[in-house]
Amino acid sequence: MTREHLDDISAIPSAKLPATDRARGIYSDFEAYKTPTDSDYAALLKEGLISVDANVLLNVYRYTDQARSDLLEVLANLGENLWVSHQVIREFWRHRESTLRERKDTTRTVGELATEKNKSVQVIRSWGNRVFLAQGDLDRMISIISDAFGKVSEEIERHDDGQSEKARSSTHEDLVLGELERTLDGHIGEPLEKPEYDEAVKEGLRRVELQIPPGYKDKAKSQGERAAGDYLVWTQLVREAKRRQRDVVFVTNDLKEDWWRIEPGELRRGPRPELSNEMRELAGVSLFLMRPGSLLEHASRVLQVEVQAQSVKDVNRVDELLSQGEGVESEFGGWTTVGLSAVLSKLHSEAPVQAAAIAEAALGGDGYISRSEVYKIGRYSQDRKLIGFTRPVNRITDEMRDMGFVASEAVQILDTDYGTDAPGFGWASGFRINEAVLPLFSSLHSNLLINIRSTEPMEE
């Protein structure tokens, strides 16, 4: 939606912009540089428009029970001040199942621990035999190791009661979704009309290309509406702020520079000045950005909601882990070990042949795996062209981008090589890990790659 179109909406009251003859001060046109005070936040939570991003709603699944309960209690106590854009809900539904699938890693992790336990037992047994250790002493050592692995496995399994699988199969079985439904009922905005929506997507893509905030850091995502997603959230937020004539607090865990003003040392001081000025120009109100942990802290004082100190720590911990992929170093193609491990672990579960191929290429040192080696891993027939072999890698990488593990600008991990030794035109001769990413594999725990590579060969 263009600025001109927004101003032409007759159903929305005209914004009360400052008079041109008003005395100007040091913060005029530079509101974004002013640090909010506790009294500012108190007024905002009581009288402002509080809106949350899709990543906040999705992270509700990742928080502890107490942290989730406290956050939803805070949102409920915001009353009519709480508002969520239609685009945020669209993105929530788009990524809900991939968020739930994260829990599937529990079974795989327990299995890997069992493998490691057996290896440890074998090491102790071999040592005991070499030094002629008394059988009673040997059995006691093995028991200690077995008990330790067992207790850790029980703790891991305790965090997955099967609820995620039930929730994926039926929304009625999703207890978290039920809580969200009750909290957000009556607080969700209307969708844009089709012509307005199409125009907003077009404007969002234009801004992405010109690096106009917000959303230009999402350029690496799919084309169309997904690449324009942040702008769609933004333009709907501006419309609602103009309609209500209230200052805005946007609660988000998106820490990229196309939303925040970032100072040296990765210090996020507030919204980008361009966004602050645009909100003031189009809606006549001020814009504030806030992270979920800050919302809990301020709301506990202002709204008199009981929030556990541990809840704030748990929310900040999850948000920090998810945001680690956003402060990436360019020499690794936009990747971190956190993001790379997340993609490999998910590949290991959903596309084991591709995961094993990448592990083999990385452990080989040069990042290359030949067509014949892929055939051996996947037990493929020799007449298979391997068309689309990298698709699961790219799909899972995109899913990890959406969940915050991988930066939007991160390059694709695996490239197809059409060398001279290929059987014919259109046949892959092998696959190569992107040279920018390859050095980062040396920072991964070697056991992860070894376990992935040793996966029993299987047809995908």
C-alpha positions as CSV (number, residue, x, y, z in Angstrom):
1,M,0.0,0.0,0.0
2,T,1.5,3.3,-1.1
3,R,1.6,6.4,1.1
4,E,-0.8,8.2,-1.3
5,H,-3.3,5.3,-1.1
6,L,-3.2,5.3,2.7
7,D,-3.9,9.0,2.9
8,D,-6.9,8.6,0.6
9,I,-8.8,6.2,2.8
10,S,-11.8,8.3,3.7
11,A,-12.9,5.9,6.5
12,I,-9.9,6.7,8.5
13,P,-9.8,10.0,10.4
14,S,-7.1,12.4,9.3
15,A,-4.0,12.2,11.4
16,K,-3.5,15.2,13.7
17,L,0.0,16.2,12.5
18,P,1.9,18.9,14.3
19,A,1.3,22.4,13.1
20,T,3.9,23.8,10.8
21,D,4.5,26.8,12.9
22,R,5.1,24.8,16.1
23,A,8.4,25.5,17.8
24,R,10.9,22.8,16.9
25,G,13.1,21.1,19.4
26,I,16.1,18.8,19.4
27,Y,14.0,15.7,18.9
28,S,11.8,17.1,16.1
29,D,12.1,14.5,13.3
30,F,14.5,12.5,15.5
31,E,12.1,10.8,17.9
32,A,13.8,7.5,17.3
33,Y,16.9,8.7,19.2
34,K,15.0,9.5,22.4
35,T,15.3,6.8,25.1
36,P,11.8,5.9,26.5
37,T,11.5,6.3,30.3
38,D,9.6,4.0,32.7
39,S,6.8,6.6,32.7
40,D,6.7,6.4,28.9
41,Y,6.2,2.7,29.0
42,A,3.6,3.0,31.7
43,A,1.6,5.3,29.6
44,L,2.0,3.1,26.5
45,L,0.8,-0.1,28.2
46,K,-2.2,1.7,29.6
47,E,-3.2,3.9,26.6
48,G,-1.2,2.8,23.6
49,L,-1.7,0.3,20.8
50,I,0.3,-2.9,21.7
51,S,0.9,-5.2,18.7
52,V,2.9,-8.4,18.6
53,D,4.8,-10.0,15.8
54,A,4.3,-13.6,14.5
55,N,7.6,-14.7,16.0
56,V,6.3,-13.8,19.5
57,L,3.2,-16.0,19.0
58,L,5.3,-18.9,17.6
59,N,7.8,-18.7,20.5
60,V,4.9,-19.3,22.9
61,Y,5.4,-23.0,21.8
62,R,9.0,-22.8,22.8
63,Y,8.7,-21.1,26.2
64,T,8.4,-23.0,29.5
65,D,4.9,-23.5,30.8
66,Q,5.3,-20.8,33.4
67,A,6.8,-18.3,30.9
68,R,4.0,-19.0,28.4
69,S,1.4,-18.6,31.1
70,D,2.9,-15.3,32.2
71,L,3.2,-13.9,28.7
72,L,-0.4,-14.8,27.8
73,E,-1.6,-13.3,31.1
74,V,0.1,-10.0,30.3
75,L,-1.4,-10.0,26.8
76,A,-4.9,-10.7,28.2
77,N,-4.5,-7.8,30.7
78,L,-3.7,-5.3,27.9
79,G,-7.4,-5.4,27.1
80,E,-8.5,-3.4,24.1
81,N,-5.0,-2.0,23.7
82,L,-3.9,-5.4,22.3
83,W,-4.1,-5.7,18.5
84,V,-2.6,-8.2,16.1
85,S,-2.5,-7.6,12.4
86,H,-4.1,-10.1,10.0
87,Q,-0.7,-10.6,8.3
88,V,0.8,-11.7,11.6
89,I,-1.8,-14.3,12.0
90,R,-1.3,-15.4,8.4
91,E,2.4,-15.9,9.1
92,F,1.6,-17.7,12.4
93,W,-0.4,-20.3,10.6
94,R,2.2,-20.7,7.9
95,H,4.9,-21.5,10.3
96,R,3.0,-23.2,13.2
97,E,3.6,-26.8,12.0
98,S,7.3,-26.3,11.3
99,T,7.6,-24.9,14.9
100,L,5.8,-28.0,16.2
101,R,8.1,-30.3,14.3
102,E,11.0,-29.1,16.3
103,R,9.9,-31.4,19.1
104,K,10.5,-34.4,16.8
105,D,14.2,-34.0,17.5
106,T,13.6,-35.5,21.0
107,T,13.3,-39.1,19.8
108,R,16.4,-38.7,17.5
109,T,18.4,-37.1,20.3
110,V,17.5,-39.9,22.8
111,G,18.6,-42.4,20.1
112,E,21.9,-40.7,19.6
113,L,22.5,-40.7,23.4
114,A,21.8,-44.4,23.5
115,T,24.5,-44.9,20.7
116,E,27.0,-42.8,22.7
117,K,26.2,-44.7,25.8
118,N,27.0,-48.0,24.1
119,K,30.2,-46.6,22.8
120,S,31.2,-45.4,26.3
121,V,30.4,-48.8,27.8
122,Q,32.5,-50.5,25.1
123,V,35.5,-48.2,25.9
124,I,35.3,-48.9,29.6
125,R,34.8,-52.6,29.0
126,S,37.9,-52.8,26.7
127,W,40.0,-50.9,29.2
128,G,38.8,-53.1,32.0
129,N,39.8,-56.2,30.1
130,R,43.2,-54.8,29.2
131,V,44.1,-54.1,32.9
132,F,42.4,-57.2,34.2
133,L,39.9,-55.2,36.3
134,A,37.8,-57.1,38.8
135,Q,34.4,-57.9,37.3
136,G,32.6,-56.2,40.2
137,D,34.5,-53.0,39.7
138,L,33.9,-53.1,35.9
139,D,30.2,-53.7,36.4
140,R,29.9,-50.8,38.8
141,M,31.6,-48.4,36.4
142,I,29.3,-49.5,33.5
143,S,26.3,-49.0,35.8
144,I,27.4,-45.5,36.6
145,I,27.6,-44.6,32.9
146,S,24.3,-46.3,32.1
147,D,22.5,-44.6,34.9
148,A,23.8,-41.2,33.9
149,F,22.8,-41.6,30.3
150,G,19.4,-42.9,31.4
151,K,18.7,-40.0,33.7
152,V,19.6,-37.5,31.0
153,S,17.4,-39.3,28.5
154,E,14.5,-39.3,30.9
155,E,14.9,-35.5,31.4
156,I,14.9,-35.0,27.6
157,E,11.8,-37.2,27.1
158,R,10.1,-35.3,30.0
159,H,10.0,-32.2,27.8
160,D,8.1,-34.0,25.0
161,D,4.9,-35.7,26.2
162,G,3.7,-36.4,22.6
163,Q,1.6,-33.2,22.7
164,S,3.3,-31.8,19.6
165,E,2.4,-34.7,17.5
166,K,-1.2,-34.6,18.6
167,A,-1.3,-30.8,18.0
168,R,0.0,-31.3,14.4
169,S,-2.7,-33.9,13.6
170,S,-5.5,-31.9,15.1
171,T,-5.8,-28.3,16.2
172,H,-8.3,-29.4,18.9
173,E,-5.5,-31.3,20.5
174,D,-3.2,-28.3,20.6
175,L,-3.4,-26.9,24.1
176,V,-1.2,-24.0,23.4
177,L,-3.3,-23.0,20.4
178,G,-6.3,-23.1,22.7
179,E,-4.7,-20.6,25.0
180,L,-3.7,-18.3,22.2
181,E,-7.2,-18.5,20.7
182,R,-8.8,-17.3,24.0
183,T,-6.2,-14.6,24.5
184,L,-6.4,-13.1,21.0
185,D,-10.2,-13.4,20.5
186,G,-11.5,-10.1,19.3
187,H,-8.0,-8.5,19.0
188,I,-7.2,-9.5,15.4
189,G,-7.3,-7.0,12.5
190,E,-9.2,-7.3,9.3
191,P,-7.4,-8.4,6.1
192,L,-6.7,-6.0,3.3
193,E,-9.1,-6.0,0.4
194,K,-7.6,-7.9,-2.7
195,P,-6.7,-4.7,-4.6
196,E,-5.1,-3.2,-1.5
197,Y,-3.3,-6.4,-0.7
198,D,-1.8,-6.7,-4.2
199,E,-0.7,-3.1,-4.2
200,A,0.9,-3.6,-0.8
201,V,2.8,-6.7,-2.0
202,K,4.0,-4.7,-5.0
203,E,5.1,-1.8,-2.7
204,G,6.8,-4.2,-0.3
205,L,8.8,-5.8,-3.1
206,R,9.8,-2.4,-4.3
207,R,11.1,-1.4,-0.9
208,V,13.0,-4.7,-0.6
209,E,14.9,-4.0,-3.8
210,L,15.6,-0.4,-2.7
211,Q,16.5,-1.5,0.9
212,I,13.8,0.7,2.4
213,P,12.8,-0.6,5.9
214,P,11.2,-2.8,7.1
215,G,11.7,-6.1,5.3
216,Y,14.6,-5.7,3.0
217,K,16.7,-8.2,5.0
218,D,14.1,-10.8,3.9
219,K,15.3,-10.6,0.3
220,A,16.7,-14.1,0.4
221,K,13.3,-15.5,1.1
222,S,10.9,-16.7,-1.6
223,Q,9.5,-14.1,-4.0
224,G,6.0,-12.6,-3.8
225,E,4.1,-12.1,-0.6
226,R,6.7,-13.9,1.6
227,A,9.4,-11.4,0.7
228,A,7.0,-8.6,1.3
229,G,5.8,-10.0,4.6
230,D,7.3,-7.5,6.9
231,Y,6.0,-4.6,4.9
232,L,2.5,-6.2,5.0
233,V,2.7,-6.3,8.8
234,W,4.0,-2.7,8.8
235,T,1.4,-1.2,6.6
236,Q,-1.5,-2.8,8.5
237,L,0.0,-1.6,11.8
238,V,0.2,2.0,10.4
239,R,-3.4,1.8,9.3
240,E,-4.6,0.7,12.7
241,A,-2.4,3.3,14.5
242,K,-3.9,6.0,12.3
243,R,-7.5,4.8,12.9
244,R,-7.0,4.7,16.7
245,Q,-4.7,7.7,17.0
246,R,-2.6,6.0,19.7
247,D,1.2,5.6,20.0
248,V,2.4,2.1,19.0
249,V,4.4,-0.5,20.7
250,F,5.5,-3.3,18.3
251,V,6.7,-6.4,20.3
252,T,9.0,-8.5,18.2
253,N,12.0,-10.9,18.4
254,D,13.1,-9.8,14.9
255,L,16.4,-8.1,15.7
256,K,17.5,-7.3,12.1
257,E,18.7,-3.9,11.1
258,D,15.6,-3.3,8.9
259,W,13.6,-2.8,12.1
260,W,16.1,-1.6,14.7
261,R,18.6,1.2,14.9
262,I,21.7,-0.7,15.8
263,E,24.7,1.0,17.3
264,P,28.3,-0.3,17.4
265,G,28.5,-3.3,19.7
266,E,25.2,-4.7,18.3
267,L,23.2,-2.4,20.7
268,R,19.6,-2.1,19.6
269,R,18.5,1.4,20.7
270,G,15.0,1.6,19.2
271,P,13.2,1.6,15.8
272,R,14.9,2.7,12.6
273,P,14.5,6.5,12.3
274,E,12.9,6.0,8.9
275,L,10.2,3.9,10.5
276,S,9.7,6.3,13.3
277,N,9.3,9.2,10.9
278,E,7.0,7.3,8.6
279,M,4.7,6.3,11.5
280,R,4.6,10.0,12.6
281,E,4.0,11.3,9.0
282,L,1.3,8.8,8.0
283,A,-0.4,8.1,11.4
284,G,0.5,11.1,13.5
285,V,1.7,8.9,16.4
286,S,5.0,7.7,17.8
287,L,6.5,4.2,17.3
288,F,8.3,2.1,19.9
289,L,9.9,-1.4,19.6
290,M,10.0,-3.8,22.5
291,R,11.2,-7.4,22.9
292,P,9.0,-9.9,24.7
293,G,11.2,-10.0,27.9
294,S,10.9,-6.3,28.2
295,L,7.2,-6.5,27.8
296,L,7.0,-8.9,30.7
297,E,9.2,-6.7,32.9
298,H,7.3,-3.5,32.3
299,A,3.9,-5.1,32.4
300,S,4.5,-6.7,35.8
301,R,4.9,-3.2,37.3
302,V,2.4,-1.3,35.2
303,L,-0.4,-3.7,34.9
304,Q,0.1,-5.3,38.3
305,V,0.4,-8.8,36.7
306,E,2.4,-11.3,38.6
307,V,5.3,-12.3,36.4
308,Q,7.9,-14.8,37.7
309,A,11.5,-13.6,37.4
310,Q,12.4,-16.9,35.9
311,S,9.8,-16.4,33.1
312,V,11.7,-13.3,32.0
313,K,14.9,-15.2,32.0
314,D,13.4,-18.1,30.0
315,V,11.8,-15.8,27.4
316,N,15.1,-13.9,27.0
317,R,17.1,-17.2,26.7
318,V,14.8,-18.6,23.9
319,D,14.8,-15.3,22.1
320,E,18.6,-15.0,22.3
321,L,19.1,-18.5,21.0
322,L,16.8,-17.9,18.0
323,S,18.4,-14.5,17.2
324,Q,22.0,-15.8,17.1
325,G,21.7,-16.4,13.4
326,E,21.1,-12.7,12.8
327,G,24.5,-11.3,13.8
328,V,26.3,-13.5,11.3
329,E,29.8,-13.0,9.9
330,S,30.0,-12.5,6.1
331,E,33.0,-14.8,5.7
332,F,30.7,-17.8,6.4
333,G,28.2,-16.8,3.8
334,G,25.8,-15.6,6.5
335,W,25.8,-18.8,8.5
336,T,26.6,-19.6,12.2
337,T,27.2,-22.9,13.8
338,V,23.8,-22.6,15.5
339,G,22.0,-22.3,12.2
340,L,24.1,-24.9,10.5
341,S,23.5,-27.4,13.3
342,A,19.7,-26.7,13.2
343,V,19.5,-27.4,9.4
344,L,21.7,-30.5,9.6
345,S,19.7,-32.0,12.5
346,K,16.4,-31.4,10.7
347,L,17.8,-32.8,7.5
348,H,19.0,-35.9,9.4
349,S,15.4,-36.5,10.5
350,E,13.5,-35.6,7.3
351,A,16.0,-36.1,4.4
352,P,18.7,-38.4,5.7
353,V,20.3,-39.1,2.3
354,Q,20.9,-35.4,1.7
355,A,22.2,-35.0,5.3
356,A,24.6,-37.9,5.0
357,A,25.8,-36.5,1.6
358,I,26.6,-33.1,3.2
359,A,28.3,-34.8,6.2
360,E,30.4,-36.9,3.8
361,A,31.4,-33.9,1.8
362,A,32.3,-31.9,4.9
363,L,34.3,-34.7,6.5
364,G,36.2,-35.2,3.2
365,G,37.7,-31.8,3.7
366,D,37.1,-30.4,0.2
367,G,33.3,-30.1,0.5
368,Y,32.7,-32.3,-2.6
369,I,30.7,-35.5,-3.0
370,S,30.5,-37.4,-6.3
371,R,27.4,-38.7,-8.0
372,S,28.6,-42.3,-7.4
373,E,29.0,-41.7,-3.6
374,V,25.4,-40.2,-3.5
375,Y,24.2,-43.4,-5.3
376,K,25.8,-45.5,-2.7
377,I,24.4,-43.6,0.3
378,G,20.9,-43.5,-1.1
379,R,21.0,-46.9,-2.8
380,Y,19.8,-45.2,-6.0
381,S,19.7,-46.9,-9.4
382,Q,22.3,-45.8,-11.9
383,D,19.8,-44.3,-14.3
384,R,18.6,-41.7,-11.7
385,K,19.6,-38.1,-12.7
386,L,19.4,-36.7,-9.1
387,I,17.2,-33.9,-10.3
388,G,15.8,-32.0,-7.3
389,F,18.4,-33.5,-4.9
390,T,19.1,-30.2,-3.2
391,R,15.4,-29.2,-2.8
392,P,15.0,-30.6,0.7
393,V,18.1,-28.8,1.8
394,N,16.8,-25.5,0.5
395,R,13.3,-26.1,1.9
396,I,14.6,-26.8,5.4
397,T,17.0,-23.9,5.2
398,D,14.0,-21.6,4.4
399,E,12.1,-23.1,7.3
400,M,15.0,-22.4,9.6
401,R,15.1,-18.8,8.3
402,D,11.5,-18.3,9.1
403,M,12.1,-19.6,12.7
404,G,15.1,-17.3,13.2
405,F,17.9,-19.9,13.2
406,V,19.3,-18.9,9.9
407,A,19.9,-15.3,8.7
408,S,17.8,-14.1,5.7
409,E,20.9,-13.4,3.7
410,A,22.5,-16.8,4.3
411,V,23.6,-18.6,1.0
412,Q,22.4,-22.0,0.1
413,I,24.6,-24.8,1.6
414,L,24.7,-27.2,-1.3
415,D,25.3,-26.6,-5.0
416,T,24.9,-29.0,-7.9
417,D,28.0,-29.6,-10.0
418,Y,27.6,-30.4,-13.7
419,G,31.1,-31.5,-14.4
420,T,32.6,-33.1,-17.5
421,D,32.4,-36.6,-15.9
422,A,28.6,-36.4,-15.9
423,P,26.9,-39.2,-17.9
424,G,25.1,-36.7,-20.1
425,F,23.4,-33.3,-20.4
426,G,21.3,-32.5,-17.3
427,W,23.0,-35.1,-15.2
428,A,24.8,-34.0,-12.0
429,S,28.4,-35.1,-11.6
430,G,28.3,-34.4,-7.9
431,F,27.5,-31.8,-5.2
432,R,29.6,-29.2,-3.5
433,I,29.2,-27.4,-0.2
434,N,29.3,-23.6,-0.8
435,E,32.9,-22.5,-0.3
436,A,31.9,-19.7,2.0
437,V,30.2,-22.1,4.4
438,L,32.6,-25.0,4.3
439,P,35.1,-23.6,6.9
440,L,32.3,-23.3,9.4
441,F,31.8,-27.1,9.4
442,S,35.1,-27.5,11.2
443,S,33.5,-25.6,14.2
444,L,30.7,-28.2,14.5
445,H,31.0,-31.1,17.0
446,S,32.6,-33.9,14.9
447,N,30.2,-36.4,16.5
448,L,27.2,-34.7,14.8
449,L,28.7,-35.1,11.3
450,I,29.9,-38.7,12.1
451,N,26.5,-39.8,13.3
452,I,24.8,-38.2,10.3
453,R,27.2,-39.9,7.9
454,S,26.8,-43.3,9.6
455,T,23.0,-43.3,9.0
456,E,21.9,-46.5,7.5
457,P,21.7,-46.0,3.7
458,M,18.1,-45.7,2.7
459,E,15.9,-44.7,-0.2
460,E,14.5,-41.2,0.3
